[in-house]
Amino acid sequence: MKRSLLVLSCLFIAATLFAQVDSVKRPYQKFPTYPPVRLLQTDSVSFYTKEDLPKKKPVMLVLFNPQCQHCQHEAEELTKNIDQFKDVQIVMATTMLFDSMMTFREKYKLAAHPNIVVAQDTHFFLPSFFMIHNLPFHAFYNKKKELISVFEGSMTIEKMLKELENR
């Protein structure tokens, strides 16, 4: 009798624990639109927000670290293939030091592309909003600024374009 009561108690506790895991959603899943983040722009005075995004244009939000080799390689590939992203707004954000962000921006000539914004997440909002573990991190949004998908780690140009096509 004691044994079956113990087994039933364990099953009840396990079921309760598993039921709670399903109800926990990440912030970006609860709010699947472009996040309310304020990114410090390269002029070091103004902020880039959701209101600054071009209307009727999909968005690729990329979180990067200027010292990350995968991020550097991706920036290089992105600029080589920028013509394929002419109808996409690319927002590249970092939580790293402003000077290293500016060096990264200059090294890959990102300012030469009007559809790329490089900015600093001074309040570390995005890493907790997306619960990021690996960089580079990508969040893809359609023309209505609704979340399509997220991806952690390096992506090929082909994979990026596939996420954005017909959205």
C-alpha positions in Angstrom: 0.0 0.0 0.0 2.8 2.4 1.0 4.6 1.5 -2.2 1.7 2.3 -4.5 1.0 5.5 -2.7 4.7 6.5 -3.2 4.5 5.6 -6.9 1.3 7.6 -7.3 2.8 10.6 -5.5 5.8 10.5 -7.8 3.7 10.3 -10.9 1.6 13.3 -9.7 4.6 15.4 -9.0 6.2 14.5 -12.4 3.0 15.3 -14.2 2.8 18.7 -12.5 6.4 19.6 -13.3 6.0 18.6 -17.0 2.7 20.6 -17.3 4.5 23.7 -16.1 7.3 23.5 -18.7 4.8 23.9 -21.6 3.3 27.0 -20.2 6.6 28.9 -20.0 7.2 31.0 -23.1 10.1 33.1 -24.0 9.4 36.8 -24.3 9.7 36.9 -28.1 7.1 34.1 -28.3 4.7 36.0 -26.0 5.2 39.2 -28.1 5.9 38.0 -31.7 6.4 41.4 -33.2 9.5 43.6 -33.6 10.7 44.3 -30.1 10.4 47.7 -28.3 14.2 48.1 -28.2 16.0 51.5 -28.3 19.4 51.1 -30.0 22.0 53.8 -29.8 22.9 54.9 -33.3 26.4 55.6 -34.5 26.0 59.3 -33.9 26.1 58.3 -30.2 23.1 60.6 -29.5 20.0 59.3 -31.3 18.2 56.0 -30.9 16.9 53.6 -33.5 13.4 52.2 -32.6 10.6 50.2 -34.2 9.1 53.5 -35.5 12.3 54.1 -37.6 11.8 50.8 -39.5 10.8 51.3 -43.1 7.1 50.4 -43.8 6.3 47.4 -45.9 9.8 46.0 -45.8 10.9 42.8 -44.1 13.5 43.0 -41.3 16.5 40.9 -40.4 17.6 41.7 -36.9 21.2 40.4 -36.3 22.9 40.5 -32.9 26.6 40.3 -33.1 29.9 40.7 -31.2 32.5 42.6 -33.1 35.2 40.2 -31.9 33.3 37.0 -32.9 34.9 35.4 -36.0 31.5 33.9 -37.1 30.0 37.4 -36.9 32.9 38.9 -38.9 32.6 36.2 -41.6 28.9 36.7 -41.8 29.3 40.5 -42.1 31.8 39.9 -44.9 29.4 37.6 -46.8 26.5 39.9 -46.2 28.2 42.9 -47.8 29.4 40.7 -50.7 25.8 39.7 -51.4 24.1 42.9 -50.4 22.3 43.2 -53.8 20.2 40.2 -52.8 19.0 42.1 -49.6 18.1 45.3 -51.3 14.4 44.9 -50.2 15.3 43.9 -46.6 16.0 46.2 -43.7 19.0 44.8 -41.8 19.4 45.9 -38.2 22.7 44.9 -36.7 22.9 45.3 -32.9 25.6 44.7 -30.3 25.9 45.0 -26.6 29.6 45.4 -26.9 31.6 48.7 -26.5 30.7 51.5 -28.8 34.3 51.8 -30.2 34.4 48.2 -31.2 31.1 48.5 -32.9 32.3 51.5 -34.8 35.5 49.6 -35.8 33.4 46.7 -37.0 31.1 49.0 -39.0 34.0 50.7 -40.7 35.9 47.5 -41.4 33.0 45.9 -43.3 31.9 49.3 -44.8 28.4 48.8 -43.5 27.6 52.5 -43.5 27.8 52.4 -47.4 24.6 50.4 -47.4 21.4 52.4 -46.7 19.4 49.3 -45.7 21.9 48.4 -42.9 21.7 50.0 -39.5 24.5 49.3 -37.0 23.6 50.2 -33.4 24.3 49.4 -29.8 21.9 47.8 -27.3 22.9 49.9 -24.3 20.3 48.4 -22.0 21.1 44.7 -22.9 17.4 44.3 -23.8 17.8 41.9 -26.8 19.8 39.1 -25.2 17.2 38.6 -22.5 14.2 39.2 -24.8 15.4 36.4 -27.1 17.2 34.4 -24.4 20.3 34.2 -26.6 23.1 31.7 -26.1 25.1 31.9 -29.3 26.1 34.7 -31.7 25.4 35.7 -34.3 21.7 35.6 -33.6 19.1 36.3 -36.3 15.4 37.3 -35.9 13.4 37.5 -39.2 10.3 39.7 -39.4 7.8 40.0 -42.3 6.6 43.3 -43.8 4.1 43.7 -41.0 7.0 43.4 -38.5 5.6 40.0 -37.3 8.1 37.4 -36.3 8.9 34.7 -38.9 11.7 32.8 -37.2 14.8 33.0 -35.0 18.2 31.4 -35.5 21.3 31.2 -33.3 24.7 30.8 -34.9 26.1 31.3 -38.3 23.8 31.3 -41.3 24.6 31.1 -45.0 23.3 33.8 -47.3 21.0 31.2 -48.9 19.4 30.3 -45.5 18.8 34.0 -44.7 17.2 34.6 -48.1 15.0 31.5 -47.7 13.7 32.7 -44.3 12.8 36.0 -45.9 11.3 34.9 -49.2 7.6 35.3 -49.8 7.1 37.0 -46.4 
